[in-house]
Amino acid sequence: MSRTNESGSGGLRLGVFLDAAGHYASAWRHPAAPTERFFRLEYYKHLAQTAERGKLDMVFFSDRYGIPDRYGDSFHATVKSLHSARLDPFTLIAALAGATERIGLAATVSTSFSEPFHVARQFASLDLLSGGRAAWNVVTSTSDNEARNFGGDRIPDHELRYERAREFLEVANGLWDSWEEDAFVFDKRAGLYAEADKVHYLHHRGRHFDVRGPLDVPRSPQGRPVLVQAGSSNTGRDFAAGAAEVVFTAQPSLEGARAFYADMKARAAAYGRSPDAIKVMPGMMPIVAATEAEAKETEALLAEFADPVAGLAILSDQINYDLSVHPLDGPVPELSEATGMQSRLQLVAKLMQSDSLTLRQLGRFYGGSRMHRKVVGTPVQIADFMEEWYKREACDGFNIMPPYLPDGLETFIDGVVPELQNRGLFRTEYEGATLREHLGLPRPVFQARS
């Protein structure tokens, strides 16, 4: 695989994972946090334009269909963290399409409580309106509190959620191929708008969906939106290897990241795909300052504000298990009954093998990084870390998780990005117009499904 940065075909891939305050659970308490702007469009325009100024590949917004109130089955713990409230991410990236020109726009939509026609239509429309910059993070919901907002009591089991997701994506891909590239004629004299035999019905009948089609949105500039996946369980990896083009993952160690990277590339090859057709981008939380001492001071300030219950509320929601039934100063319990994010369960279990933490200590730790890699230091030190992981084939790039906003993003863009550019590891200008071009991904070939 090429590890160069020639004509946009190589080099680091960099996205930024945006939240209102930042990813440290205490970020909203930082003195510079603009709490009065957290739900205003102008704030997100500034963040997206800052990322675009740094020539990043994409901005990304995650989603969950409900407040994370699994801890204590109440809202009391959740309000300690801003994760209790968020804007709808698809609405947000649609608004940002008009405020940006080149950067990719990625959002999470769950396959567990959505319908394929609706989601395919939304992303195809956004891809057209943005000039080919849309990306869909395909996920399955993981918490019972989400099911309770859609008429259920519990989420389906892990394997059934992925079974539905596979069929969901099969339908969406088929709908995106409803219109051939040259279907439109626009012959005013003959009165011919489009050639009927170049518009295709889907006629999908499966276990979970019955969809006739065709989609009423024509083929988009990218052929279809870029597909992102973030599951790191065995089932999630297999799903990503067969369908995803970008993989987000939490990998706290170099050894674990290298093993994950090699596994994903091998699985992609087993599906008959080029290893370059899937970009692995682990999350990274950079705490950047002019000196290492200043960076550590910032980290200490964020840690001082951190409430362990806020971290436990986030973790309880993600693993779908109420940790409040255990004493805060007691040992971390066995989590065999948890049914949520399997990859997070595995990482927590691995952490407990090396560190004997109380539940309170785990809450503080988890609220600080959510098991993603945290790197504290100067722009040179951060760039050294990124270069090592990239050159040792632990990643194709990173999903940057600013610890607090907007300053945490600005220090990265103004300090770390120029350092990466000086090393020839990252672009100095966008070479293409679409997100696929930024990422070095091919445009999918039209495939009639009927």
N, C-alpha and C positions, 0 to 999 in steps of 0.2 A: 504494500500500500504506500502511496506517495505521502510524504510528510513535509512537503514543501508548500510554498505559498505562491505558486505561479498561476497567473490568470484566474485567480479565485478558486482554483481546483483543489488547493491544499491549504495548509495552515490551520490554526486553531479556529474552531467554531465557538462563538460566544453568544449566548442568550442571557437575558436578565429576567429573573423571576421576581415580579413585583407584587408587593402587598402594600396596604395603606401606610403602615408605619415602618415596615421592615421586618426581618425574620427573627430577630431576637424577641422572645415573648414579652420582654419589658420595653421594647423599642418606643412604644407610645409615650413612655414616661421620660424619655430623653429630653433635656431642656430645649433642644433644637427641633423637636418633633412638631410639625404644624397641625396640631389636632383639629383646628378650625377648618382645615382644607381637606380632610381625609375623604370626604364624599363629594368633592367638587371636581368637575371635568378639567378645569384649568390646571389642577395639581397633577393629574395623570398626563395631560398634554406636556407639561414641563418634564416629567420623568421620561416619557417616550422620546421626546425631542433630545433630551440629554443622552439617552442611549443611542439614538440615531447619529448624534454628533460624534460619538465614539465609534461609529461604523459597525455596531453590533449586528448580529444576524437577526435577532428577534427579541421582542418583549413577550412575556408569558404571564398569564393570570390563571390561577387554579380555581377550583370551585368545589363546594359541598352543598347539598340541598337541605340545609338545616343548620341551626346553631350547634356547636359541639358541647352539648349538655349531658354527655354520658356520665361524667364524674359527678356522683351524687344524684344523678337524674334530675338536676335542677340547673337554673341559670346562674346561681350564686358563684360558682367557681369560674364559669365561663367569662364573666364580666371582668376578670382580672387580666384578660388578654383581648386584644383587638380582633382576634380570630372569631369572636362572637358575632361580628357584623361585617358584611362585605357587599360590594356592588356585583351585579350580574356580569360575569366576565365577557360574555359574547357581546352584550350591549356596549361594554366599555371598549373592546377592540374595534367594534364598528364605528364608534365615535372617533377613535384615534386614527382610523384610516384617513380621515379628512384633515388630520393635524400633522401627518407625517408623509414622507414621500417614498422611502426606500426600505425602511426596516420592516421585518416580518412581524405578523400579529397572530399570536397563538393563545388559545383559550381551551379550558377543559369543558367538555360536555360528557356526562355519564351516559353509558348505554343502558343502565339499569332502569332509569325512569324517564326515558325519552323514546321517540319513534324515529326510525331511519329516514323516512321521507322528509320530515320536518328538519332534522339536523343536516341532511344532505343539501336541502334547499338553502338553509341559512349560510352554510360555509361556501357553497357555490356562488351565492349572491355576493358575499363578502370578497371572495377571490376576484370576481369581476370588478367590483367597485374599487378595490384597492390596487388593481393592476397586477394581481398575482402574488399577494403577500400573506395569504391566509394559511393557518395551521390549526389542526384539531388535535388536542390531547385526548386520546380515547381511553377512558377509564371505566371501571366498574365501581359502583358505590360500595362502601364498606361499613356503614354504621346503621344500626336500627333506627336512630333518630331521623335518618333520611327516609326510610321506608314508611315511617309514621306520618310523613307529609304527603304520601301517595297512596293512602288507603290500606297499608299493611302494618303488621306488628314487628316483623323481623325481615332482614335482608335474606335473600336466598343463599345457599351455601356457595363456597368459593368456586367450585368447578362449574356449577350451574350458571353463576354470574359470567364466567368466561365463555361458556357455551353460547349464551345469549349475545355476548359481545362479538364473537366470531361471526355469527349470522347477521348481526346488526351491520358490521363493517362490510360483509359480503353484499348486502343490499345497498348500502351507501355507495360502494364502488360501482355497482351496476347502474345505479341512478345517475352517477356522474358521467357514465358513458351512454346516456340517453341520446345525445346529439352528436352526430359526426362533425368533424372539424369544418367541413365545407357544406353543411346542411343549409345555411342561409344563402339565398339567391338575391333577394331584394330587387327583383326585376319589375320595375314600376309599369313598364309598357305592357308586359304580359300578365301583370297582376299576380306574380308568383313570389310569395314571401320566403318560402323554404321548400326544399324537396322532401316530400312525405316519406319516401323510402329511406331517408337518412336520419329519421327520428325513430327511436326504438323503444318498444314496450319491454318491460322487465319480466312480468309474469312470474314473480318469485312466490313460491309456496314452501314454507319451512315450518319448523317446530314452533318458532316464536313469532314469525312475521308472515303476513300475506300482503304483498305489495305489487300492484299492477304496473305503476309507472305510466308513461315516462316522466322524468323530472321536467318541470316547466321552466327551468333555468338552463340556458345553453352551456356548452362546455366552456370552462373557465380558462384564463391565461396559463395556469399551471397544469391543465388537464384535470387535475384534482388537487385539493389542498394537501399540503404536507401533513403526513400522519405521524403523530407523536404518541409514545406510550411510556408509562412510568411504573409498570409492575415489575418487581424484581424477584417474585416467587418463581418456582420452577414453571408453573403454568403461565404466569405473566411473561417470563422470558421467552417461552415457546410462542406465545401469541405475538410478541413483539418481533421475534425473529422472522416470522412468516409474513407480517403485515406492516410493521412500523418502519419509518425512515429516520426517526430521531428517537433515542431512548434517554429519558431522564432517570436518574438513579441516585440513591444515597449510598456513598462508599466512603467511610471514614478513614480507611487505611490504603496505602499504596498497594500492598499485597492483595487485598480484597478487590481493589479496583482493577488491577491487572488480570486477576482471575475472572472477574465479571466480563471485562472487555474481550478476553480471549474466548470465553464461553459464548457471548453474543455473536461474535464474528463466525464462530464455528457453526452455531445453530443457523445463522443466515445462510451459510454455504450449504448446509444440509437441505435447505429449502430451495436450492438452486439459485440463490441470489449472490451477487458480488458482495464481498465483505465491505466494500466502499459504499454500498447502497443503504447502509444503516450507520448512523452517527451516534456514538455513545457520549453523552454529556452529563457527567455527575454534577450534583449540586456542590457549590463551594461558597462559603461565607467568608469574604475577605474583610478584615478590619484593618484599614489602611491609614497611615499617618506619615508625616515627614521623617519621624524617627521611630525606632522600635519602642522606645519608652513611652512616647505619646500614644502609639497604637495600643499598648498594654494598659495605659490609663483609660482609654476609651472602653476597652473590654471590661475593665474593672468597674467602670461606671455603669455599664449595662448590666453586669452581674449583680451589682449592688441593688438595682431596682427589681431584679428578677424575683418573682413569687413562685415558689415550688408548686403551688397548687395550680397556677396557670399552665406550667409545663405538663403536669399530670392531667389536666383537663384536655389538653391537645392530644396527649398520648392515649387517654381513655377513648376519645372519639375515634382516633385512627385505628386502634386495635379492637374497637367495639367491646370494651370490657370496663366495668366500673371499678376503678382502683380505689375509690373512696371507702370501700368496705374493709380496707386494710389500714392499720395504724401508720401514720406518717413516719414515725421514727422506728418502725419495724423493718425487717428485711423485705426486699422486693419479692412478691409472691410468685409461685408458679403461674404461668399464663396459658396453660393448656386449654382453658375454656374460651380464650379470646378467638373471635371469628372474623376480625377485620383484616387490616393490611398484614399479610403474611411476611412480607419482606421486613417490615418494622419489627415484628415479633422476633425474627431471626437475628436482627442486629442487636436488639435489647438483650436477647439470650446470650449472644456472644460477648457483649459488654459485661454481663454479670459473671461470665466465666473468668474474666480477668480482674474485675473489681467488685468487692463486696460492698454494695451501696445500700443505704436505707432508701425507702420510698421518697422521702424528702430530698435526699441528695440526687436521686434519679430525676425528680421533677425539675430541680435547678439545672441539671445537665441537659435534659431534654429540651427545656425551654430555651436554652442557649443555641442549639444547632439542629435539633430534631434528627440527630444521627448523621447529618451531613458534615463534611470536612470544614473545619474552621481554621483559617490561616491569619495570623496576626503579625503585622510588620510593616516595613517600608515598601514602596512600589517595587524596588529591586528584589526584595525578599519574596514578595507575592509572585512576581514574574518568575523568579527562580523555581518556586514550587510548581507553577503551572507548566513551565518548560520541562521540568523533570518528569511530571506525570505524562505529558504529551509524548516526549521522546522515548519514554519507557513503555509506551503503548498501554497506558492505563485509561486513556480517553482519546476522543477526537476533539474535545473541547470541554467547555464548562457551562453550566447553567448558574450564573452568578446570582447569589442570594444576599443582597445588601443587608447588613445587620440592622441598620436604621436608615430612614429616608427623610429628606432627599440627600443629605450630606454623604451618606455611605455610598451612594451611587456616584455622586460627583467626584469624590476622591478617587474612586476606581477609574472613572473615565479620564480624569485629568492627570492621574499619576501612573496607574498600571498600564493602561492601553498604550500610551506613548512608549513605554519601556518595551512592551511586546512588539510594537511596530519597529523600534530600533533594532531588535534582534531578528527581524524578518519572520516573526511568528504569526503576525496578524496584518490584515490588509490596512492600507492607508486611505483607500477609497473603495466604494462599492464598484465592482466591475460589471454587475448585472442589474436587472430591474426587479426580478422576482426572488422570492425566498428560496426556491429551488436552485437558482443560480448562485445565491449567496452560499448555500450549503454544499454546492457541487453535486446536486442530485439530478438525475435525468427526468425529463418530462414524460409521464406515462403515455404509452401508445394506446389509442382508442381500441376498445374491444367490445364488439356487439355482444350482448348477453341473450338476445332472443333470436 
